Amino acid sequence: MEQQITIYLIDDHKIVRDGVKSLLMGEKNIVVTGESDTGSGLLNLMKKGIPDIIVLDLALPDISGVALTKSVSTLYPDAKIIILTAEMDENIIVETIKNGACGFLNKDVSGKEFIDALKLVSEGECYFGQRVSGIIYKSYINKIQKPGADTSGLQRISAREREIITLLSEGLSFKEVGEKLCISPRTVENHKTNILEKLGLKNTIELVKFAIKQGIIRI
C-alpha cells in the first residue's frame, strides 16, 4: 500500500482550492489536510503539524508568496513547497526557488502532471517542468558565461554524472533516468549519492540549484 501524501493547500481563490480538491478525490493516497486563503493562515497551520507538501500560490492578500516561501523554509527546513501560480515572471521564479521551493508549476498544468509532481516531490525529488526549467536556464546562462564565472563544480564531475544531473534536474525519476541511460534505477541512485558527496551537497534541491547555477539544465 502506498504511503499517504498529506497536503496544505494555500490559495486566495476558493474555486482553485475546490478544483484541486476535486482533482485529488480520485487519488486515494493524496489528501488535503489543511487549506487557507492567506499566508498567515499557512503559518498557523504549520504550528499544528508539517504536511508532506505545501501547494502555494504566490499572489496572496497578506504576504508575498516569495517571502512566505523563505519564511516557511527557514522555520521548517523539512517542509516541501510546490508553487502553483499563474505568475511566470523570470525573477520571481528564480527567487522563489532560491528561497526553498522544490517545485514550480503554472496553473495551466494538466491534472496528470500536477499529480506526478506531488508524488515526485513527496519522494524527495524536485519538479519544475520543462517550461519553468527553460525560464530558469535562460536566467542563469548569461551569468555563467561571464568571465570569471565559477566552473569548479563542473570540473569535478564526469560526463555520465553530468547526464544524470541534467535528467534529475528536469524532474525525471530514478526509473526514468535509468531507462534513458540503459542502467538500473539503483545505479542512478548510487550515482546521485556519489555526485552529492563529490560536490558537497545535501539533497536533490541543492543539486538542482547547482545545475541551474552551472547551466546544466537543458531545454
N, C-alpha and C positions, 0 to 999 in steps of 0.2 A: 504494500500500500504506500502510495506516495505521501510524503510529508506535507502537511497543510501549510500554505503560504498566507500569512496574515498581512493586511494592508490598511494603512491610513490613507484616506482619500481627501485631498485638500484642494478645493476649487470654489471660487465665489459664485459659480453658476450652478444652481441646483439641477438644471437639465443635463449638465455634463456629468455631475455625480450620479444622477439616476441612470444615465446612459451607460456609464462604466459598470455600475452595479448590475444592470440588466445584462450586459455582455458577459459578466462573470458568473451569472446564475447557472450557466451551463458547465462551469468548471467546479467540480466537487472539491478540489483541493486548494482553491483560491477563494479567500473570503475577506470582505471588507469589515474590519472590526472597529473602525472609528472613522469619522468624517467631520470636516469643518469647512466653513467658508472664509476663514481668516487665518493669518499666520499665528496670532496669539492663541487661537483655538488649537492649532497643532502643538504648540509648546505645552499647553495644558494636557493634551492627550499624551504627550511624551512622558509626563510625570507619572502617568498611570502604568506605562509599560512601553517597550520598544517593539514595534511590529517588524516583520521580515522586510517590508518595503514601504516607503512613503512615496505616494504618487502626488506630485506637487505642481500646481500651476504657478507661473511666475507673476501673473497680474492679480495680486491680492489687494484688498482695500486698505489694509493697515500696515503691512510690512512688505518690502520688496522681496520677491522670491529669491533673488540673487543673495541678498543679505541673510535671508532666513536659512538658505542652504548652508551658508557659512556658520551661522549660529548653531544649527542642529548638528552639523558635522563636528563642531568644536565641543559641544556639550555631550554629544552621544556619538563617539567615534565609530561605533559598530553599526550605526544607522545606515541603511542603503536608500538612496534617494533617486527616483526616476522623475525627471521633469517632463510634464505633459502640457504643452503650451502651443499657442498659435504664433508665438514670437520666434522669429528666425534671424534676429539680429546677430551678426558675427561676434561682436564684442560681448554681448550678453551670454551667448553660448559658451564662449571661451572662459569668461569669468565664472560662470556657474560651475563648470567642470573643475576649474581651479579650486573652487570653494568646496568641492567634495561630492558633487553629483556623479553617480556611476551609471546613469542612463539619461538620455535626452531624446524625446520623441515629439514630433509635430502632431497637432490634433487631427491632421488628415490621415494619420496612420491607420492601417487596416486593423480589424479586431484580432486577426491571427498574429500579426507582427507584435501588437501590444501584449498579447498573452505570452508569446515567445520571449519577449523582453523581460516580462515579470519572472518567468521561470529561470532564465539565464542569470539575471541579477540576483535572484534568491540563492543561486548556487555559487555566488561569489564572482561571477563574471561581470563584465561591463557591456552595455549595449547602447550604441549611438545611432545606428542605422547609416545607410550609405549617404543620404543627403546631409546629415549632420557631420559625418566624418569628412565629407568633402569641404564643408564650410570651415571646419577646424584645420584641415590640411592647408587650405588657401591662406588662413590667418597666420600660420607659422612658417610656411615655406620661404617667404622673403626674409624672415628673421634668421633662419639657419643658413641662408646663403650669403649673409653679410660677412665681410672679412672679420676674422677673429671669433667666429661662432664656435661654440664648444662642440666638437665632434668626437671627444674622447670616448664617449659611451659606444659609439659605432665601431670604434677600433677594437673594442673588447668582445665583439660578438661575431660569430661565423655567418656565412651566407644562409645556412639552413636555419640558424637561430633567428636571423632577420626575417625569413619567410614566416616562421612561426609567430613572431611578434606581430607581423603585419596582419596575419589571419585572425589571431586572437583579438587584436585591436579593432578589427572590423566586426567583432561580435560573434564570431563563429565558436561553436562548442569544441571540446577536445575531439569528439567523434567526427565532426565536420572537417576539422583541420586534418585529422588523420586520413580521412577519405581523399582529400585533395592532394596530400603528400604521400599517399600509399604507405602509411605507417599506422601503428595501433594507437588508440586513444591514450593508453598508458604511457607509450613512448612520448606522445605530445606533452602529457602531464609532467613527465620526467624532464623533458627539455625546458618546460616553463620553470620548474623548480630550479634547474641549473642556471637559467637566464636570470632569475630573480637574485640568486646568490651572487652571480658574477657581477651584476650591476648594483648590488647593494640595495635592492628594492624589497618591499614588504608584501605586496599583493598585486592583483590584476589592475587595480585602479592606478597605482604608481607606474605599472608597466605601460598602460595606455598613455599616461602623461609623458612618459619617456618617448614613446613612439610619436606622439604629437610634436614634442619639442624637437626631435631629430628628423621630422618629416618622413617617417617610415610609412605611415598610413597611406594606402593608395586609394585612388578614386577611379 
